[in-house]
Amino acid sequence: MMGMMKFCGSFSSCSTVKCSSNCRKEMDSRWSWLVCFCATLIIALIFGVSLNFGLLFPVLMDYFQESRERTAWVGSVQIALIFALGPLTSLLVNRLGCRLTAIIGGLICVGGLLLSSLASSIYIMYITYSVLFGFGSSCLYISSYVITSLYFDKNRSIATGITASGSGLGTMSVAPILQALLDSFGWIKTYRITAGIFSVVCVLCLTFDPVVAKKGERDTDSRNSEELEKPDEQDVRIIEKRKWFDFSVFKEKVFVVLTLANTVASLGHNTPRLHLVRFSEELHVSADAASRLFIYIGITTFIGRLLSGFLCNMRRVNPIYVYMLGLVLDGSSVVYLTQAKNYGHLIAFSFFYGLADGLEVGTFNITILNCVEPTKRASAFGLASLFYGTTMATGPPLAGFMTDHLHTYIPSFILAAVAEFTAASLLLILLCSKKQTERRETLQSEEDGDFEHTFMWETNV
């Protein structure tokens, strides 16, 4: 009997290994681009709803008869939790895989939106929308970026840029839909319809096959199936290592400086976006006209995210300069916003702000994913998100608090611009060192324990 059990166990192990060998997808293949496409659509849905909260901001403010500060907490906490819960969701990715984590996140998002439509006070929305929808979005966000980085080698920066462009795609496509739904059905039915649309993410994430190999490995694996049936100790160590957080990412200077800079920048980055509709109304611009500003932001964000991917894929381009350009342009556009007097000025701001957002966020995501080992990417992405997600939650409510007491948006917008310029200056830690080299290493298989630094700056002060 024991012999039969051992035989069945060994047969199951062999069949599992053979199946994983034959079923694994190749990197940089057509399937990889399908995964990238699905991840982009998921990101588009996440941020299409989240970043267009400014459209619902005045509606919820009037419905619940709440202040700017309390209403702003609903949207800002939800957006912040997408990033702040990064360590938790990256742990789920390491333990459950990208596919299952994304499915769980999609179901939680749908539930959060449906429960939000039943909210009788703004405080209930803190739980249903801010927490539930924020946590579900975080699961989808981390899973989408990690699976994209795993499926690409040569075109990783381009693929990550395309995935990041989903934010702009969602902003410009979802904004008119949300405004039309609000005008026709009100905010309650709008959330219910949005929940139904959002359920499509559970189908898109089915493409997140966790078994992936570099090109040419499938044939090699088939010829050496006997060796695969007996994984060596190094493979076991790699698998165990990916189960938990890896705090060694803080030894990477690029990771630490970029995380610090983005943490400061996040204090003011979303402030003008969330308060844009209410600010526009104070300039006597209608809600419909103000909603079109999000389309302009989305268009240029989409262009900026794609541009960041192609720029970061060039050997001669240092992504730090691209990231700094995005920060400076972001701060400058907010300063310009303080001088806006009519709708034309708001349109100009939207174009510059969207381009800055695309360059800033796109380059940051690409660099964070590529400055550490493949086995540490989920941990690095999650831990970085924890830091800048915290400050992201406080920016818009702080702006609302200042505006409620000062009766003008100008001081809060100036504060947001200062945060962007300060973040850009922090990057001088990397750029003003005595010796800076930029090197690329050839990515070897994860089974061999080697890794690629697509962007690695070795700085000797």
TAUR-V571136 format. One record per residue. N is the residue number from 1. RES is the residue in one letter. SS is DSSP state (helix for helix, strand for strand, loop for the rest). BURIAL is + if it has 9 or more other C-alpha atoms within 8 Angstrom, else -. D_CENTER is the distance of its C-alpha to the mean C-alpha in Angstrom with 1 decimal. Layout:
BEGIN
((N	RES	SS	BURIAL	D_CENTER) (N	RES	SS	BURIAL	D_CENTER))
END
This chain:
BEGIN
((1	M	loop	-	52.3) (2	M	helix	-	50.2) (3	G	helix	-	50.6) (4	M	helix	-	49.3) (5	M	helix	-	46.2) (6	K	helix	-	45.5) (7	F	helix	-	46.0) (8	C	helix	-	43.6) (9	G	helix	-	41.0) (10	S	helix	-	41.4) (11	F	helix	-	41.4) (12	S	helix	-	38.1) (13	S	helix	+	36.6) (14	C	helix	+	37.9) (15	S	helix	-	36.8) (16	T	helix	-	33.3) (17	V	helix	+	33.1) (18	K	helix	+	34.7) (19	C	helix	-	32.4) (20	S	helix	+	29.3) (21	S	helix	+	31.0) (22	N	helix	+	31.9) (23	C	helix	-	28.8) (24	R	loop	+	26.1) (25	K	strand	+	24.2) (26	E	strand	+	24.3) (27	M	loop	+	21.7) (28	D	loop	+	21.5) (29	S	loop	+	23.4) (30	R	helix	-	23.4) (31	W	helix	+	21.7) (32	S	helix	+	18.9) (33	W	helix	+	18.4) (34	L	helix	+	18.7) (35	V	helix	+	15.9) (36	C	helix	+	13.7) (37	F	helix	+	15.0) (38	C	helix	+	14.3) (39	A	helix	+	10.7) (40	T	helix	+	10.4) (41	L	helix	+	12.4) (42	I	helix	+	10.4) (43	I	helix	+	7.2) (44	A	helix	+	10.2) (45	L	helix	+	11.7) (46	I	helix	+	9.1) (47	F	helix	+	8.6) (48	G	helix	+	12.2) (49	V	helix	+	13.5) (50	S	helix	+	11.6) (51	L	loop	+	11.9) (52	N	loop	+	15.4) (53	F	helix	+	16.6) (54	G	helix	+	18.8) (55	L	helix	+	20.9) (56	L	helix	+	21.8) (57	F	helix	+	22.1) (58	P	helix	+	25.8) (59	V	helix	+	26.6) (60	L	helix	+	25.7) (61	M	helix	+	27.3) (62	D	helix	-	30.5) (63	Y	helix	-	30.6) (64	F	helix	-	30.3) (65	Q	loop	-	32.1) (66	E	loop	+	29.7) (67	S	loop	+	29.0) (68	R	helix	+	26.1) (69	E	helix	+	25.0) (70	R	helix	+	25.0) (71	T	helix	+	23.4) (72	A	helix	+	20.6) (73	W	helix	+	19.8) (74	V	helix	+	18.9) (75	G	helix	+	15.9) (76	S	helix	+	14.9) (77	V	helix	+	15.0) (78	Q	helix	+	13.0) (79	I	helix	+	10.1) (80	A	helix	+	10.8) (81	L	helix	+	11.1) (82	I	helix	+	7.6) (83	F	helix	+	7.3) (84	A	helix	+	11.1) (85	L	loop	+	11.7) (86	G	helix	+	9.7) (87	P	helix	+	13.2) (88	L	helix	-	14.6) (89	T	helix	+	12.3) (90	S	helix	+	12.3) (91	L	helix	+	16.1) (92	L	helix	+	16.1) (93	V	helix	+	14.6) (94	N	helix	+	17.3) (95	R	helix	+	19.9) (96	L	helix	+	19.4) (97	G	loop	+	17.4) (98	C	helix	+	14.3) (99	R	helix	+	16.5) (100	L	helix	-	18.0) (101	T	helix	+	15.1) (102	A	helix	+	13.3) (103	I	helix	+	16.7) (104	I	helix	+	17.2) (105	G	helix	+	13.9) (106	G	helix	+	15.0) (107	L	helix	+	18.5) (108	I	helix	+	17.5) (109	C	helix	+	15.6) (110	V	helix	+	18.8) (111	G	helix	+	20.9) (112	G	helix	+	19.2) (113	L	helix	+	19.6) (114	L	helix	+	23.2) (115	L	helix	+	24.1) (116	S	helix	+	22.8) (117	S	loop	+	25.3) (118	L	loop	-	28.0) (119	A	loop	+	27.3) (120	S	loop	-	30.5) (121	S	loop	-	29.1) (122	I	helix	+	26.1) (123	Y	helix	-	26.2) (124	I	helix	+	25.7) (125	M	helix	+	22.6) (126	Y	helix	+	21.2) (127	I	helix	+	21.4) (128	T	helix	+	20.9) (129	Y	helix	+	18.0) (130	S	helix	+	16.5) (131	V	helix	+	16.8) (132	L	helix	+	17.0) (133	F	helix	+	14.6) (134	G	helix	+	12.1) (135	F	helix	+	12.8) (136	G	helix	+	12.7) (137	S	helix	+	9.3) (138	S	helix	+	8.1) (139	C	helix	+	10.2) (140	L	helix	+	8.9) (141	Y	helix	+	5.2) (142	I	helix	+	6.7) (143	S	helix	+	9.5) (144	S	helix	+	8.3) (145	Y	helix	+	7.1) (146	V	helix	+	10.2) (147	I	helix	+	12.5) (148	T	helix	+	11.9) (149	S	helix	+	12.8) (150	L	helix	+	15.7) (151	Y	loop	+	17.1) (152	F	loop	+	17.6) (153	D	loop	+	19.8) (154	K	loop	-	21.4) (155	N	loop	+	18.7) (156	R	helix	+	15.6) (157	S	helix	+	14.6) (158	I	helix	+	15.4) (159	A	helix	+	13.6) (160	T	helix	+	10.3) (161	G	helix	+	11.0) (162	I	helix	+	12.0) (163	T	helix	+	8.9) (164	A	helix	+	7.0) (165	S	loop	+	10.1) (166	G	helix	+	9.5) (167	S	helix	+	8.2) (168	G	helix	+	11.7) (169	L	helix	+	13.4) (170	G	helix	+	12.6) (171	T	helix	+	13.6) (172	M	helix	+	16.8) (173	S	helix	+	17.8) (174	V	helix	+	17.2) (175	A	helix	+	18.7) (176	P	helix	+	22.2) (177	I	helix	-	22.1) (178	L	helix	+	21.3) (179	Q	helix	+	24.0) (180	A	helix	-	26.5) (181	L	helix	+	25.9) (182	L	helix	+	26.4) (183	D	helix	-	29.5) (184	S	helix	-	30.9) (185	F	helix	+	30.1) (186	G	helix	+	28.9) (187	W	helix	+	25.8) (188	I	helix	+	26.9) (189	K	helix	+	27.3) (190	T	helix	+	24.2) (191	Y	helix	+	22.1) (192	R	helix	+	24.2) (193	I	helix	-	23.8) (194	T	helix	+	20.1) (195	A	helix	+	20.1) (196	G	helix	+	22.2) (197	I	helix	-	20.0) (198	F	helix	+	16.9) (199	S	loop	+	19.0) (200	V	loop	-	18.6) (201	V	helix	+	15.3) (202	C	helix	+	17.7) (203	V	helix	-	19.5) (204	L	helix	+	16.8) (205	C	helix	+	15.5) (206	L	helix	+	19.2) (207	T	helix	+	18.7) (208	F	loop	+	16.6) (209	D	loop	-	19.8) (210	P	loop	-	19.6) (211	V	loop	-	22.7) (212	V	strand	+	22.1) (213	A	strand	+	24.6) (214	K	loop	+	25.1) (215	K	loop	+	27.3) (216	G	loop	-	30.9) (217	E	helix	+	30.3) (218	R	helix	+	31.1) (219	D	helix	-	34.7) (220	T	helix	-	35.1) (221	D	helix	+	33.9) (222	S	helix	+	36.4) (223	R	helix	-	39.2) (224	N	loop	-	38.4) (225	S	helix	+	37.7) (226	E	helix	-	40.3) (227	E	helix	-	38.4) (228	L	helix	+	35.1) (229	E	loop	+	37.1) (230	K	loop	-	37.7) (231	P	loop	-	34.4) (232	D	loop	-	35.2) (233	E	helix	-	34.4) (234	Q	helix	+	31.7) (235	D	helix	+	29.7) (236	V	helix	+	30.2) (237	R	helix	-	29.1) (238	I	helix	+	25.8) (239	I	helix	-	25.1) (240	E	helix	-	26.0) (241	K	helix	-	24.0) (242	R	loop	+	20.7) (243	K	loop	+	21.4) (244	W	loop	+	20.8) (245	F	loop	-	18.9) (246	D	loop	-	19.9) (247	F	helix	-	20.4) (248	S	helix	-	22.0) (249	V	helix	+	18.8) (250	F	helix	-	20.1) (251	K	helix	-	23.0) (252	E	loop	+	20.9) (253	K	helix	-	21.7) (254	V	helix	+	18.8) (255	F	helix	+	16.3) (256	V	helix	+	18.1) (257	V	helix	+	18.6) (258	L	helix	+	15.1) (259	T	helix	+	13.9) (260	L	helix	+	16.9) (261	A	helix	+	16.4) (262	N	helix	+	12.8) (263	T	helix	+	14.1) (264	V	helix	+	17.0) (265	A	helix	+	15.2) (266	S	helix	+	12.9) (267	L	helix	+	16.4) (268	G	helix	+	17.1) (269	H	helix	+	14.2) (270	N	loop	+	13.8) (271	T	helix	+	17.6) (272	P	helix	+	19.0) (273	R	helix	+	16.7) (274	L	helix	+	17.5) (275	H	loop	+	21.2) (276	L	helix	+	21.7) (277	V	helix	+	23.6) (278	R	helix	+	25.9) (279	F	helix	+	26.5) (280	S	helix	+	27.4) (281	E	helix	+	29.8) (282	E	helix	-	31.5) (283	L	loop	-	32.2) (284	H	loop	-	33.7) (285	V	loop	+	31.1) (286	S	loop	-	30.8) (287	A	helix	+	27.8) (288	D	helix	-	27.8) (289	A	helix	-	27.9) (290	A	helix	+	25.1) (291	S	helix	+	22.9) (292	R	helix	+	23.4) (293	L	helix	+	21.8) (294	F	helix	+	18.4) (295	I	helix	+	19.4) (296	Y	helix	+	20.2) (297	I	helix	+	17.0) (298	G	helix	+	15.1) (299	I	helix	+	17.5) (300	T	helix	+	17.2) (301	T	helix	+	13.4) (302	F	helix	+	13.7) (303	I	helix	+	16.4) (304	G	helix	+	14.7) (305	R	helix	+	11.7) (306	L	helix	+	14.4) (307	L	helix	+	16.6) (308	S	helix	+	14.4) (309	G	helix	+	14.3) (310	F	helix	+	18.1) (311	L	helix	+	18.9) (312	C	helix	+	17.2) (313	N	loop	+	19.1) (314	M	loop	-	22.3) (315	R	loop	-	24.4) (316	R	loop	-	25.9) (317	V	loop	+	22.8) (318	N	loop	+	21.5) (319	P	helix	+	17.7) (320	I	helix	-	18.6) (321	Y	helix	-	20.6) (322	V	helix	+	18.0) (323	Y	helix	+	15.6) (324	M	helix	+	18.7) (325	L	helix	+	19.6) (326	G	helix	+	16.4) (327	L	helix	+	17.1) (328	V	helix	+	20.7) (329	L	helix	+	20.2) (330	D	helix	+	18.0) (331	G	helix	+	20.7) (332	S	helix	+	23.4) (333	S	helix	+	22.2) (334	V	helix	+	22.1) (335	V	helix	+	25.6) (336	Y	helix	+	26.7) (337	L	helix	+	25.5) (338	T	loop	+	28.0) (339	Q	loop	-	30.7) (340	A	loop	+	29.9) (341	K	loop	-	33.0) (342	N	loop	-	32.5) (343	Y	helix	+	30.2) (344	G	helix	-	30.4) (345	H	helix	+	29.0) (346	L	helix	+	26.0) (347	I	helix	+	25.4) (348	A	helix	-	25.6) (349	F	helix	+	23.1) (350	S	helix	+	20.6) (351	F	helix	+	20.9) (352	F	helix	+	20.5) (353	Y	helix	+	17.7) (354	G	helix	+	15.6) (355	L	helix	+	16.5) (356	A	helix	+	15.7) (357	D	helix	+	12.2) (358	G	helix	+	11.7) (359	L	helix	+	13.4) (360	E	helix	+	12.0) (361	V	helix	+	8.2) (362	G	helix	+	8.9) (363	T	helix	+	11.5) (364	F	helix	+	9.9) (365	N	helix	+	7.4) (366	I	helix	+	10.5) (367	T	helix	+	12.9) (368	I	helix	+	11.4) (369	L	helix	+	11.4) (370	N	helix	+	14.8) (371	C	loop	+	16.8) (372	V	loop	+	17.5) (373	E	loop	+	19.2) (374	P	helix	+	17.7) (375	T	helix	+	18.8) (376	K	helix	+	16.9) (377	R	helix	+	13.4) (378	A	helix	+	12.2) (379	S	helix	+	14.0) (380	A	helix	+	12.9) (381	F	helix	+	9.1) (382	G	helix	+	10.2) (383	L	helix	+	12.8) (384	A	helix	+	11.1) (385	S	helix	+	8.7) (386	L	helix	+	12.1) (387	F	helix	+	13.7) (388	Y	helix	+	11.7) (389	G	helix	+	10.8) (390	T	helix	+	14.6) (391	T	helix	+	15.5) (392	M	helix	+	13.0) (393	A	helix	+	15.0) (394	T	helix	+	18.3) (395	G	helix	+	18.0) (396	P	helix	+	18.6) (397	P	helix	+	21.2) (398	L	helix	+	22.9) (399	A	helix	+	23.2) (400	G	helix	+	24.7) (401	F	helix	+	27.1) (402	M	helix	+	28.3) (403	T	helix	+	28.8) (404	D	helix	+	30.7) (405	H	helix	-	33.0) (406	L	helix	-	33.4) (407	H	loop	-	33.3) (408	T	loop	-	31.3) (409	Y	loop	+	27.7) (410	I	helix	-	28.7) (411	P	helix	+	28.6) (412	S	helix	+	25.1) (413	F	helix	+	23.8) (414	I	helix	+	25.7) (415	L	helix	+	24.1) (416	A	helix	+	20.6) (417	A	helix	+	21.9) (418	V	helix	+	23.4) (419	A	helix	+	20.2) (420	E	helix	+	18.7) (421	F	helix	+	22.0) (422	T	helix	+	22.2) (423	A	helix	+	18.8) (424	A	helix	+	20.1) (425	S	helix	-	23.4) (426	L	helix	+	21.9) (427	L	loop	+	20.9) (428	L	helix	-	24.7) (429	I	helix	-	24.9) (430	L	helix	+	23.8) (431	L	helix	-	25.4) (432	C	loop	-	28.8) (433	S	loop	+	29.7) (434	K	loop	-	33.1) (435	K	strand	-	31.9) (436	Q	strand	+	28.6) (437	T	strand	-	28.3) (438	E	strand	+	25.6) (439	R	strand	+	26.2) (440	R	loop	+	24.9) (441	E	loop	-	25.9) (442	T	loop	-	26.5) (443	L	loop	+	24.4) (444	Q	loop	+	26.7) (445	S	loop	+	26.2) (446	E	helix	+	24.4) (447	E	helix	-	27.7) (448	D	helix	-	29.5) (449	G	loop	+	27.2) (450	D	loop	+	26.3) (451	F	loop	+	23.1) (452	E	loop	+	21.9) (453	H	loop	+	20.7) (454	T	loop	+	19.5) (455	F	loop	+	19.4) (456	M	strand	+	21.6) (457	W	strand	+	23.4) (458	E	strand	-	26.5) (459	T	strand	+	27.8) (460	N	strand	-	31.3) (461	V	loop	-	32.2))
END
